[in-house]
Amino acid sequence: MSAPISTGPAPDPAPAPRPAPGSVPLDLSGRTALVTGAAGGIGRACALRLAAAGALVRAVDRAAGGLDELTEAARGLPGRVEPRLLDLTDLDAAEAAAAGTDILVNNAGLQLVRPLEEFPPDVFHTVLTVMLEAPFRLIRGALPGMYAHGWGRIVNISSVHGLRASPFKSAYVAAKHGLEGLSKTAALEGAPHGVTSNCVNPGYVRTPLVERQIADQAAAHGIPAERVLTEVLLKDSALKRLIEPEEVADAVLYLCGPQASFVTGTSLVLDGGWTAH
C-alpha cells in the first residue's frame, strides 16, 4: 500500500460567519416631517407611517375634509399629525411651511391625459408649478434647518414616468423627469451636511389620481374604460396589479431609516418590472 500523501498541516477552521445585523427599529421621535398631498393616497399612507414611527407630521393639502380624516386616523399613534391647509401654487407659503423640518416628502401631484396639441397651456403650467417648482421651494425652505442639525431626509415621490415617457401625459412626464434631476442635485449638495435626497418611483398606485385617469385614457386610446387597466395602465408591467399606497409608504420609511444612510441621489423603483423591458 502506498504511503498517504502529505498535504501539510490541517487548515485552521473557517471562522464562524458573522450574524447578520438585526433590523434597526425606526424611531423618529423628535423629528418633524412634512408631507405634501397628505389628505389621500400615497401622502396619507406616508403621513401615517411617519407618525407611527414617532414623528410630528405636518400634513399639507388643500382638502380640509381629507386632512380631518387623516388626523382622526392618526389618533393613538406615537407621533402626531398637524394638518396644514395649503395650496402649493402659493410658492412663498410652501417654502415657509418647510422651515424647521427634518424630513420632507414631496408627494403632491395632479394629472391630465390629453394629446400635446390639445393640452391646455394653463394646466401644463399648474402641473409644473405643483410638481416641480413647489418641491424646489419646499427643499429650499427645509435645507437650512437640516444643515444646521446635520441630518435630513428628502424623499421625492416620482414615478415610473420619471424614468419612462407615456403618450398623452406631457406635463406629468416633464414634471417627474425634472424632479429626478432636482433630487439628484439636492443629494450632491446635501451630502456634506448629512442630508440625503432620493426618489421613489412607483408604477400605477391604487389612488384616486389613477382612478380618475381611466375615463381620459379610454378616450385618448379609443377603447372602453373597462379595458384601460389591462391594456394601458398595466400593459408594460410584469406584475399585473396596482401597487398599494402603503407599499410606497414603506419605501419612504426605509429611506428615512439608519439602514439607508448611504443611499442618496438615486431612484427606488417600485414598478412591477415595467423598466425591465
Contacts in CASP RR format, 6 or more apart in sequence:
PFRMAT RR
TARGET T0000
AUTHOR 0000-0000-0000
METHOD contacts of the structure
MODEL  1
MSAPISTGPAPDPAPAPRPAPGSVPLDLSGRTALVTGAAGGIGRACALRL
AAAGALVRAVDRAAGGLDELTEAARGLPGRVEPRLLDLTDLDAAEAAAAG
TDILVNNAGLQLVRPLEEFPPDVFHTVLTVMLEAPFRLIRGALPGMYAHG
WGRIVNISSVHGLRASPFKSAYVAAKHGLEGLSKTAALEGAPHGVTSNCV
NPGYVRTPLVERQIADQAAAHGIPAERVLTEVLLKDSALKRLIEPEEVAD
AVLYLCGPQASFVTGTSLVLDGGWTAH
24 257 0 8 1.000
24 258 0 8 1.000
24 259 0 8 1.000
26 53 0 8 1.000
26 253 0 8 1.000
26 256 0 8 1.000
26 257 0 8 1.000
26 258 0 8 1.000
27 53 0 8 1.000
27 54 0 8 1.000
28 50 0 8 1.000
28 53 0 8 1.000
28 54 0 8 1.000
28 55 0 8 1.000
28 103 0 8 1.000
28 256 0 8 1.000
29 54 0 8 1.000
29 55 0 8 1.000
29 78 0 8 1.000
29 79 0 8 1.000
30 54 0 8 1.000
30 55 0 8 1.000
30 56 0 8 1.000
30 102 0 8 1.000
31 54 0 8 1.000
31 55 0 8 1.000
31 56 0 8 1.000
31 102 0 8 1.000
31 103 0 8 1.000
32 55 0 8 1.000
32 56 0 8 1.000
32 57 0 8 1.000
32 58 0 8 1.000
32 100 0 8 1.000
32 101 0 8 1.000
32 102 0 8 1.000
32 103 0 8 1.000
33 47 0 8 1.000
33 50 0 8 1.000
33 55 0 8 1.000
33 56 0 8 1.000
33 57 0 8 1.000
33 58 0 8 1.000
33 101 0 8 1.000
33 102 0 8 1.000
33 103 0 8 1.000
33 104 0 8 1.000
33 105 0 8 1.000
34 57 0 8 1.000
34 58 0 8 1.000
34 60 0 8 1.000
34 97 0 8 1.000
34 98 0 8 1.000
34 101 0 8 1.000
34 103 0 8 1.000
34 104 0 8 1.000
34 105 0 8 1.000
34 138 0 8 1.000
34 142 0 8 1.000
35 43 0 8 1.000
35 46 0 8 1.000
35 47 0 8 1.000
35 50 0 8 1.000
35 57 0 8 1.000
35 58 0 8 1.000
35 59 0 8 1.000
35 60 0 8 1.000
35 105 0 8 1.000
35 107 0 8 1.000
36 43 0 8 1.000
36 60 0 8 1.000
36 61 0 8 1.000
36 88 0 8 1.000
36 105 0 8 1.000
36 106 0 8 1.000
36 107 0 8 1.000
36 108 0 8 1.000
36 134 0 8 1.000
36 138 0 8 1.000
37 43 0 8 1.000
37 60 0 8 1.000
37 61 0 8 1.000
37 107 0 8 1.000
37 108 0 8 1.000
37 109 0 8 1.000
38 44 0 8 1.000
38 46 0 8 1.000
38 47 0 8 1.000
38 57 0 8 1.000
38 59 0 8 1.000
38 60 0 8 1.000
38 61 0 8 1.000
38 67 0 8 1.000
38 70 0 8 1.000
38 83 0 8 1.000
38 107 0 8 1.000
39 59 0 8 1.000
39 61 0 8 1.000
39 62 0 8 1.000
39 63 0 8 1.000
39 65 0 8 1.000
39 66 0 8 1.000
39 67 0 8 1.000
39 69 0 8 1.000
39 70 0 8 1.000
40 61 0 8 1.000
40 63 0 8 1.000
40 66 0 8 1.000
40 70 0 8 1.000
40 207 0 8 1.000
40 208 0 8 1.000
40 245 0 8 1.000
41 205 0 8 1.000
41 207 0 8 1.000
41 208 0 8 1.000
41 209 0 8 1.000
41 245 0 8 1.000
42 107 0 8 1.000
42 157 0 8 1.000
42 202 0 8 1.000
42 205 0 8 1.000
42 207 0 8 1.000
42 245 0 8 1.000
42 248 0 8 1.000
42 249 0 8 1.000
43 105 0 8 1.000
43 107 0 8 1.000
43 157 0 8 1.000
43 245 0 8 1.000
43 249 0 8 1.000
44 66 0 8 1.000
44 70 0 8 1.000
44 73 0 8 1.000
44 245 0 8 1.000
45 245 0 8 1.000
45 246 0 8 1.000
45 248 0 8 1.000
45 249 0 8 1.000
46 105 0 8 1.000
46 107 0 8 1.000
46 157 0 8 1.000
46 248 0 8 1.000
46 249 0 8 1.000
46 252 0 8 1.000
46 253 0 8 1.000
47 57 0 8 1.000
47 59 0 8 1.000
47 70 0 8 1.000
47 74 0 8 1.000
47 81 0 8 1.000
48 70 0 8 1.000
48 73 0 8 1.000
48 74 0 8 1.000
48 77 0 8 1.000
48 81 0 8 1.000
48 249 0 8 1.000
49 246 0 8 1.000
49 249 0 8 1.000
49 250 0 8 1.000
49 252 0 8 1.000
49 253 0 8 1.000
50 57 0 8 1.000
50 103 0 8 1.000
50 105 0 8 1.000
50 252 0 8 1.000
50 253 0 8 1.000
50 256 0 8 1.000
51 57 0 8 1.000
51 74 0 8 1.000
51 77 0 8 1.000
51 78 0 8 1.000
51 79 0 8 1.000
51 80 0 8 1.000
51 81 0 8 1.000
52 77 0 8 1.000
52 78 0 8 1.000
52 79 0 8 1.000
53 78 0 8 1.000
53 79 0 8 1.000
53 253 0 8 1.000
53 256 0 8 1.000
54 77 0 8 1.000
54 78 0 8 1.000
54 79 0 8 1.000
55 79 0 8 1.000
55 102 0 8 1.000
55 103 0 8 1.000
56 79 0 8 1.000
56 80 0 8 1.000
56 82 0 8 1.000
57 74 0 8 1.000
57 79 0 8 1.000
57 80 0 8 1.000
57 81 0 8 1.000
57 82 0 8 1.000
58 82 0 8 1.000
58 84 0 8 1.000
58 97 0 8 1.000
58 101 0 8 1.000
59 67 0 8 1.000
59 70 0 8 1.000
59 71 0 8 1.000
59 81 0 8 1.000
59 82 0 8 1.000
59 83 0 8 1.000
59 84 0 8 1.000
60 84 0 8 1.000
60 86 0 8 1.000
60 88 0 8 1.000
60 94 0 8 1.000
60 97 0 8 1.000
60 108 0 8 1.000
61 67 0 8 1.000
61 83 0 8 1.000
61 84 0 8 1.000
61 85 0 8 1.000
61 86 0 8 1.000
61 108 0 8 1.000
62 85 0 8 1.000
62 86 0 8 1.000
62 87 0 8 1.000
62 88 0 8 1.000
64 83 0 8 1.000
64 85 0 8 1.000
67 83 0 8 1.000
67 84 0 8 1.000
67 85 0 8 1.000
68 83 0 8 1.000
70 81 0 8 1.000
70 83 0 8 1.000
71 81 0 8 1.000
71 83 0 8 1.000
74 80 0 8 1.000
74 81 0 8 1.000
84 97 0 8 1.000
86 93 0 8 1.000
86 94 0 8 1.000
86 97 0 8 1.000
87 93 0 8 1.000
88 94 0 8 1.000
88 108 0 8 1.000
88 129 0 8 1.000
88 130 0 8 1.000
88 134 0 8 1.000
89 126 0 8 1.000
89 129 0 8 1.000
89 130 0 8 1.000
89 134 0 8 1.000
91 129 0 8 1.000
91 133 0 8 1.000
91 134 0 8 1.000
91 137 0 8 1.000
92 137 0 8 1.000
94 134 0 8 1.000
94 137 0 8 1.000
94 138 0 8 1.000
95 137 0 8 1.000
95 138 0 8 1.000
95 140 0 8 1.000
95 141 0 8 1.000
96 141 0 8 1.000
97 138 0 8 1.000
98 104 0 8 1.000
98 137 0 8 1.000
98 138 0 8 1.000
98 139 0 8 1.000
98 140 0 8 1.000
98 141 0 8 1.000
98 142 0 8 1.000
99 141 0 8 1.000
99 142 0 8 1.000
99 144 0 8 1.000
99 145 0 8 1.000
100 142 0 8 1.000
100 144 0 8 1.000
100 145 0 8 1.000
100 146 0 8 1.000
101 142 0 8 1.000
101 145 0 8 1.000
101 146 0 8 1.000
102 146 0 8 1.000
102 149 0 8 1.000
102 151 0 8 1.000
102 152 0 8 1.000
102 153 0 8 1.000
103 152 0 8 1.000
103 153 0 8 1.000
103 154 0 8 1.000
103 155 0 8 1.000
103 256 0 8 1.000
104 138 0 8 1.000
104 139 0 8 1.000
104 142 0 8 1.000
104 153 0 8 1.000
104 154 0 8 1.000
104 155 0 8 1.000
105 155 0 8 1.000
105 156 0 8 1.000
105 157 0 8 1.000
105 252 0 8 1.000
106 134 0 8 1.000
106 135 0 8 1.000
106 138 0 8 1.000
106 139 0 8 1.000
106 154 0 8 1.000
106 155 0 8 1.000
106 156 0 8 1.000
106 157 0 8 1.000
106 179 0 8 1.000
107 157 0 8 1.000
108 130 0 8 1.000
108 131 0 8 1.000
108 134 0 8 1.000
109 127 0 8 1.000
109 130 0 8 1.000
109 131 0 8 1.000
109 209 0 8 1.000
110 126 0 8 1.000
110 127 0 8 1.000
110 130 0 8 1.000
110 131 0 8 1.000
110 209 0 8 1.000
111 127 0 8 1.000
111 169 0 8 1.000
111 172 0 8 1.000
111 209 0 8 1.000
111 212 0 8 1.000
111 213 0 8 1.000
112 119 0 8 1.000
112 120 0 8 1.000
112 123 0 8 1.000
112 127 0 8 1.000
112 171 0 8 1.000
112 172 0 8 1.000
112 216 0 8 1.000
113 168 0 8 1.000
113 169 0 8 1.000
113 213 0 8 1.000
113 216 0 8 1.000
113 217 0 8 1.000
113 220 0 8 1.000
114 120 0 8 1.000
114 168 0 8 1.000
114 216 0 8 1.000
114 220 0 8 1.000
115 167 0 8 1.000
115 168 0 8 1.000
115 220 0 8 1.000
116 170 0 8 1.000
119 170 0 8 1.000
119 171 0 8 1.000
123 171 0 8 1.000
124 170 0 8 1.000
124 171 0 8 1.000
127 171 0 8 1.000
127 172 0 8 1.000
127 174 0 8 1.000
127 175 0 8 1.000
128 171 0 8 1.000
128 174 0 8 1.000
128 175 0 8 1.000
131 172 0 8 1.000
131 175 0 8 1.000
131 176 0 8 1.000
131 179 0 8 1.000
132 174 0 8 1.000
132 175 0 8 1.000
132 178 0 8 1.000
132 179 0 8 1.000
132 182 0 8 1.000
135 156 0 8 1.000
135 179 0 8 1.000
135 182 0 8 1.000
136 182 0 8 1.000
139 154 0 8 1.000
139 182 0 8 1.000
139 186 0 8 1.000
139 197 0 8 1.000
142 154 0 8 1.000
143 186 0 8 1.000
143 189 0 8 1.000
143 190 0 8 1.000
143 195 0 8 1.000
146 152 0 8 1.000
146 190 0 8 1.000
146 193 0 8 1.000
146 194 0 8 1.000
146 195 0 8 1.000
147 190 0 8 1.000
147 193 0 8 1.000
147 195 0 8 1.000
150 193 0 8 1.000
150 194 0 8 1.000
150 195 0 8 1.000
151 194 0 8 1.000
151 195 0 8 1.000
152 194 0 8 1.000
152 195 0 8 1.000
152 196 0 8 1.000
153 195 0 8 1.000
153 196 0 8 1.000
153 255 0 8 1.000
153 256 0 8 1.000
153 257 0 8 1.000
154 183 0 8 1.000
154 186 0 8 1.000
154 195 0 8 1.000
154 196 0 8 1.000
154 197 0 8 1.000
154 198 0 8 1.000
155 197 0 8 1.000
155 198 0 8 1.000
155 199 0 8 1.000
155 200 0 8 1.000
155 252 0 8 1.000
155 255 0 8 1.000
155 256 0 8 1.000
156 179 0 8 1.000
156 180 0 8 1.000
156 182 0 8 1.000
156 183 0 8 1.000
156 197 0 8 1.000
156 198 0 8 1.000
156 199 0 8 1.000
156 200 0 8 1.000
157 199 0 8 1.000
157 200 0 8 1.000
157 202 0 8 1.000
157 248 0 8 1.000
157 252 0 8 1.000
158 176 0 8 1.000
158 179 0 8 1.000
158 180 0 8 1.000
158 183 0 8 1.000
158 199 0 8 1.000
158 200 0 8 1.000
158 201 0 8 1.000
158 267 0 8 1.000
159 172 0 8 1.000
159 176 0 8 1.000
159 201 0 8 1.000
159 202 0 8 1.000
159 203 0 8 1.000
160 201 0 8 1.000
160 202 0 8 1.000
160 203 0 8 1.000
160 269 0 8 1.000
160 271 0 8 1.000
160 274 0 8 1.000
160 275 0 8 1.000
161 169 0 8 1.000
161 172 0 8 1.000
161 173 0 8 1.000
161 176 0 8 1.000
161 177 0 8 1.000
162 173 0 8 1.000
162 176 0 8 1.000
162 177 0 8 1.000
162 178 0 8 1.000
162 179 0 8 1.000
162 180 0 8 1.000
162 199 0 8 1.000
162 201 0 8 1.000
162 267 0 8 1.000
163 180 0 8 1.000
163 201 0 8 1.000
163 267 0 8 1.000
163 269 0 8 1.000
163 275 0 8 1.000
164 274 0 8 1.000
164 275 0 8 1.000
165 173 0 8 1.000
166 173 0 8 1.000
167 220 0 8 1.000
168 216 0 8 1.000
168 217 0 8 1.000
168 220 0 8 1.000
179 199 0 8 1.000
180 199 0 8 1.000
180 267 0 8 1.000
183 197 0 8 1.000
183 198 0 8 1.000
183 199 0 8 1.000
183 265 0 8 1.000
183 267 0 8 1.000
184 197 0 8 1.000
184 265 0 8 1.000
186 195 0 8 1.000
186 197 0 8 1.000
187 196 0 8 1.000
187 197 0 8 1.000
187 198 0 8 1.000
187 264 0 8 1.000
187 265 0 8 1.000
187 266 0 8 1.000
188 265 0 8 1.000
190 196 0 8 1.000
190 197 0 8 1.000
191 264 0 8 1.000
196 255 0 8 1.000
196 260 0 8 1.000
196 261 0 8 1.000
196 263 0 8 1.000
196 264 0 8 1.000
196 265 0 8 1.000
197 264 0 8 1.000
197 265 0 8 1.000
198 255 0 8 1.000
198 260 0 8 1.000
198 263 0 8 1.000
198 264 0 8 1.000
198 265 0 8 1.000
198 266 0 8 1.000
198 267 0 8 1.000
198 268 0 8 1.000
199 265 0 8 1.000
199 266 0 8 1.000
199 267 0 8 1.000
199 268 0 8 1.000
200 248 0 8 1.000
200 251 0 8 1.000
200 252 0 8 1.000
200 255 0 8 1.000
200 267 0 8 1.000
200 268 0 8 1.000
200 270 0 8 1.000
201 267 0 8 1.000
201 268 0 8 1.000
201 269 0 8 1.000
201 270 0 8 1.000
201 271 0 8 1.000
202 243 0 8 1.000
202 247 0 8 1.000
202 248 0 8 1.000
202 270 0 8 1.000
202 271 0 8 1.000
203 237 0 8 1.000
203 243 0 8 1.000
203 270 0 8 1.000
203 271 0 8 1.000
203 272 0 8 1.000
203 274 0 8 1.000
204 210 0 8 1.000
204 233 0 8 1.000
204 234 0 8 1.000
204 237 0 8 1.000
204 242 0 8 1.000
204 243 0 8 1.000
205 242 0 8 1.000
205 243 0 8 1.000
205 244 0 8 1.000
205 245 0 8 1.000
205 248 0 8 1.000
206 242 0 8 1.000
206 243 0 8 1.000
206 244 0 8 1.000
206 245 0 8 1.000
207 245 0 8 1.000
210 233 0 8 1.000
210 242 0 8 1.000
213 228 0 8 1.000
213 233 0 8 1.000
214 225 0 8 1.000
214 228 0 8 1.000
214 229 0 8 1.000
215 225 0 8 1.000
217 228 0 8 1.000
217 232 0 8 1.000
217 233 0 8 1.000
218 224 0 8 1.000
218 225 0 8 1.000
218 227 0 8 1.000
218 228 0 8 1.000
221 228 0 8 1.000
221 231 0 8 1.000
221 232 0 8 1.000
223 231 0 8 1.000
223 232 0 8 1.000
230 240 0 8 1.000
233 242 0 8 1.000
234 240 0 8 1.000
234 241 0 8 1.000
234 242 0 8 1.000
236 274 0 8 1.000
236 277 0 8 1.000
237 271 0 8 1.000
237 272 0 8 1.000
237 273 0 8 1.000
237 274 0 8 1.000
238 272 0 8 1.000
238 273 0 8 1.000
238 274 0 8 1.000
238 276 0 8 1.000
239 272 0 8 1.000
239 273 0 8 1.000
243 270 0 8 1.000
243 272 0 8 1.000
247 270 0 8 1.000
248 270 0 8 1.000
251 268 0 8 1.000
251 270 0 8 1.000
254 260 0 8 1.000
254 268 0 8 1.000
255 263 0 8 1.000
255 268 0 8 1.000
269 275 0 8 1.000
END
